[in-house]
Every structure is written in structure tokens, then in C-alpha cells.
Amino acid sequence: MSAELLKIAVIVGSTRKARFGPVVAGWFAEQVRQRDDMELDLVDLVEAALPYELPDFHRGEEPAPVRALAPRLAAADGFVFVTPEYNHSYPASLKNVVDWYLKEWQAKPVGFVSYGGLAGGLRAVEHLRPILSEVHAITVRDVVSFHGVWERFDTSGRPVEPQGCNAAAKTMLDQLAWWARALRTARAERPYGA
Ligand SMILES: Cc1cc2nc3c(=O)[nH]c(=O)nc-3n(C[C@H](O)[C@H](O)[C@H](O)COP(=O)(O)O)c2cc1C
């Protein structure tokens, strides 16, 4: 087993001006930072500023923001999507980042931190799973989910009841780590042939 740190890219999915996402992502990033088996790359899709007009693929140069993000995704051994729920699904920004790339996702695991109103973003997660499967990623079973998210963090961005969500984060990250390590070894032994 390789002791090399697993590179985990945490992707902040919401891009609204008034978004709550950075509060959730900030807490979760800290959960990753506290582990001794992972190193974090926090990818904010506001900063990534990917265009929404998809090109004819494999023709001509990709836009600069797409090229800038590519090596960060390529370097990742695994991903966590931090997703809100909009109208019973995920935000367009997450679909857009999935659509811009392919090999960067292949044979890598994706975990989820979801949040929203009543369903805690779980409908967004279940819609993301088949999309990620199309780009040859695998998704981790357990999810970290916050329903009624506005009441779950205090004014300084700390969870009101940290015990439950910290434990859920550990469960999900342990599963992600297993897959990330197993698939990194597998990709090194035999390039993924999709
Ligand atoms: C357009 C829109 C649609 C929403 N639809 C849902 C929904 O279907 N289910 C839900 O639980 N919450 C829904 N919400 C509440 C969001 O999940 C909640 O506002 C969350 O904070 C959004 O994440 P963000 O602030 O990081 O963008 C919706 C919010 C918006 C803006």
C-alpha cells in the first residue's frame, strides 16, 4: 500500500452571489485537512469560471479557464462534490464541470457533501451518480447531508452539532480513501482503457 498522500479535490458546486456553499465547504475542508492520509485542493467553481458554451470536443484549443483547471483535476486521486439542491436536483455549475472533462474523472472515486431544505440535497446526489458513471467515475455510498442547512451552522460557520456531521464526514472520507488508493494503484498498474 502506497503511503503517499491521497490528493482530494473538493469542488464547491454553488456559484450564486448569496450562496451558503462556502460555509459547508469550509467546515468540510477542515475535516480533510485534519486527516493524515489526504491533502486538499479546494476548487471553487466561481473562481474556476468555466464557460457554459461547450465546444466541439477535440477541435481547437480549449478556453483558458478549462485549461487552468485541468491539471488540478488530473492530479486528484479522488473528488468530493459539495452540492446544494435546486429544484430537486444539482446546480448547473456541477453538470458543467463534469461535461468539460473526461479523462480527469476516469477510474476515480467521488464522494458527496450535500445540503438544502427538507431533503438535505440527497436528490441532487442521486442525480449526480449516473452522470458521474458516464464519465467512468465511481461514487461513494455514504453521503454527508445537511437538511435545513441554514440552522445547522452558527454565525462563525461552525456546525451547531459537530459530533454527527464530523462522524459522517469520517465515514464518507474513509470510503473515499479506500477507493482512491485502490484505483490509484490500479491505474498505475494498467492505464484505464475507456
Ligand atoms: C433555485 C433554487 C431552488 C431550490 N430548490 C430546492 C429544492 O428543490 N429542495 C431543497 O431542499 N432546497 C431547495 N433550495 C434551497 C437550497 O438548497 C438552499 O437555498 C441552499 O442554501 C442553496 O445552496 P447555495 O446557497 O450554496 O446556493 C433551492 C434554492 C434555490 C436558489
The ligand as a Tripos MOL2 file, in Angstrom:
@<TRIPOS>MOLECULE
LIG
   31    33     1     0     0
SMALL
NO_CHARGES

@<TRIPOS>ATOM
      1 C1        -33.4270   27.9420   -7.3780 C.3       1 LIG1
      2 C2        -33.4550   27.2270   -6.0580 C.ar      1 LIG1
      3 C3        -34.1410   26.0450   -5.9410 C.ar      1 LIG1
      4 C4        -34.1560   25.3410   -4.7450 C.ar      1 LIG1
      5 N1        -34.7730   24.1320   -4.6780 N.ar      1 LIG1
      6 C5        -34.6500   23.3790   -3.5680 C.ar      1 LIG1
      7 C6        -35.1630   22.0540   -3.5460 C.ar      1 LIG1
      8 O1        -35.7230   21.5430   -4.5020 O.2       1 LIG1
      9 N2        -35.0150   21.3310   -2.4200 N.ar      1 LIG1
     10 C7        -34.3880   21.8410   -1.3130 C.ar      1 LIG1
     11 O2        -34.2710   21.1350   -0.3250 O.2       1 LIG1
     12 N3        -33.8860   23.1010   -1.3030 N.ar      1 LIG1
     13 C8        -34.0080   23.8800   -2.4110 C.ar      1 LIG1
     14 N4        -33.4780   25.1340   -2.4400 N.ar      1 LIG1
     15 C9        -32.8100   25.6290   -1.2430 C.3       1 LIG1
     16 C10       -31.3010   25.4910   -1.4110 C.3       1 LIG1
     17 O3        -30.8830   24.1580   -1.3520 O.3       1 LIG1
     18 C11       -30.6300   26.3330   -0.3470 C.3       1 LIG1
     19 O4        -31.0030   27.6800   -0.5590 O.3       1 LIG1
     20 C12       -29.1150   26.2460   -0.4030 C.3       1 LIG1
     21 O5        -28.5870   27.1480    0.5240 O.3       1 LIG1
     22 C13       -28.5990   26.5640   -1.7740 C.3       1 LIG1
     23 O6        -27.2120   26.4960   -1.8010 O.3       1 LIG1
     24 P1        -26.3190   27.7860   -2.0740 P.3       1 LIG1
     25 O7        -26.8230   28.8610   -1.0940 O.co2     1 LIG1
     26 O8        -24.9190   27.3670   -1.7590 O.co2     1 LIG1
     27 O9        -26.5250   28.1760   -3.4870 O.co2     1 LIG1
     28 C14       -33.4840   25.8690   -3.6200 C.ar      1 LIG1
     29 C15       -32.7990   27.0930   -3.7470 C.ar      1 LIG1
     30 C16       -32.7650   27.7490   -4.9470 C.ar      1 LIG1
     31 C17       -31.9650   29.0190   -5.0620 C.3       1 LIG1
@<TRIPOS>BOND
     1     1     2 1
     2     2     3 ar
     3     2    30 ar
     4     3     4 ar
     5     4     5 ar
     6     4    28 ar
     7     5     6 ar
     8     6     7 ar
     9     6    13 1
    10     7     8 2
    11     7     9 ar
    12     9    10 ar
    13    10    11 2
    14    10    12 ar
    15    12    13 ar
    16    13    14 ar
    17    14    15 1
    18    14    28 ar
    19    15    16 1
    20    16    17 1
    21    16    18 1
    22    18    19 1
    23    18    20 1
    24    20    21 1
    25    20    22 1
    26    22    23 1
    27    23    24 1
    28    24    25 2
    29    24    26 1
    30    24    27 1
    31    28    29 ar
    32    29    30 ar
    33    30    31 1
@<TRIPOS>SUBSTRUCTURE
     1 LIG1         1 GROUP 0 **** ****
